[in-house]
Amino acid sequence: MEYSHRYYVYPTQEVAVRLEHHIDVHRQLYNHIRWDYENSPEDDKPSEYDQNNKLPEWKQRWPVFSELHSKAAQATVARFHRNLSNLCKKKEKGHKVGRLKRQAPTEYRSVTYNQSGFDLDEKRGHDKYAHVRFSKIGWVKIRYSRPIPDHATIKEATFKKETTGEWFVSYGLETDDADLPAKPDVGSLNASNSVGIDLGILNYIHTSDGKTVDWLNLENDYERLRREQRKLSRKEHGSNNWEKQRREVAKVTRRIQRKVLDYQHKLTTWLVHEYDVVFVEDLNVSGMFQGDGNARNKQDAAWRQFITLLEYKADLYGTHVKQVEPEGTTKECASCGVETAKPIWVREHSCPSCGFETDRDANAAMNVLKRGFSELGKGWPEDTPVETVTATDTTQFESVSASHVVKTGSLPS
């Protein structure tokens, strides 16, 4: 299993200058790799292997490239070809794509050391701090907020300067599957230790066992962002005052992103600790953004990020996560399976066939749970009626505020 740990960095002014210099040299190398690829014959484009072999020649011809660590330079070559591969995949799927752009100084903000060229000194720091050394740059202090697990292998290290001016180091980690907690046997799963999740509109999530979790309130943050953006629009583009204000806008934007990510981390951690299996809708997020509705709220939801975090933590803590087909989960009755059309403003489910009544999102969460059991090859237990899993009276739903999640880091059982 591959995952990452990210740490805040406190570089001295001298080291920060060297970090910025290396980022700029790697940017120049990236642009040269792009130039070399673009100017090669169409029937003889260089591969990643070919361009790695050209690095010694380029270092002799342009001495600035010799300042770079060899593994870091190879990681920059890999970065270009990874971007190229992603572009080709989009083209194969029918998307209209152009070519990879030349990287400007404001766009290229990180450097990766692959396998070697960096060291972590956990003993050199005090309390929650440690130090990391990057070859040809020096030692930097990091906030060691969580130690690297003993069973994890560090595969790479990346330092990055955010648009806010802050520095971070990310470690790419790999853990052998044998060292991870064993997941529960599929045969032991039932409705009591499983949950279906509906990613909702009025609530952030609605669970099949009757819990609703509110949206994170970001109105004050967005109001501040609008104020800072208005100030930025009044500055002369490119001036010192403009750059200073641009950082203020970036800080507010980053604050919003961090709040959403922190919120999702706490929600997903609770889910994988509370249940043996979590079923969630396999949403077409990009398609949802193109539709009508409140696109900003949809992006605040960051549903794809939420699902990615859920899957990553499921492997880390020994829980099953399964994505199911979302189409029809709202229309279909969780009790009898009859479909009933519901406009978006209708928030209650009332089946004309069997008379089952519940909240619209509770019905969808129940259908997600039932479909999940089907995809695992387990039918819905006949002795487990829908009414025992989700309350038919919406007043019995346990509502959890977003502030409670943020403060406690978990939900009540």
Secondary structure, 3 states (H helix, E strand, C coil): CEEEEEEEEECCHHHHHHHHHHHHHHHHHHHHHHHHHHCCCCCCCCCHHHHHHHHHHHHHHCHHHHHCCHHHHHHHHHHHHHHHHHHHHHHHCCCCCCCCCCCCCCCCCEEEEECCCEEEECCCCCCCEEEEEECCCEEEEEECCCCCCCCEEEEEEEEEECCCCCEEEEEEEEECHHHCCCCCCHHHCCCCCEEEEEECCCCCEEECCCEEECCCCCHHHHHHHHHHHHHHHCCCCCCHHHHHHHHHHHHHHHHHHHHHHHHHHHHHHHHHHHCCEEEEECCCHHHHHHCCCCHHHHHHHCHHHHHHHHHHHHHHHCCEEEEECCCCCCCECCCCCCECCCCCCCCEEECCCCCCEEEHHHHHHHHHHHHHHHHCCCCCCCCCCHHHHCCCCHHHCEEECHHHHHHHCCCCC
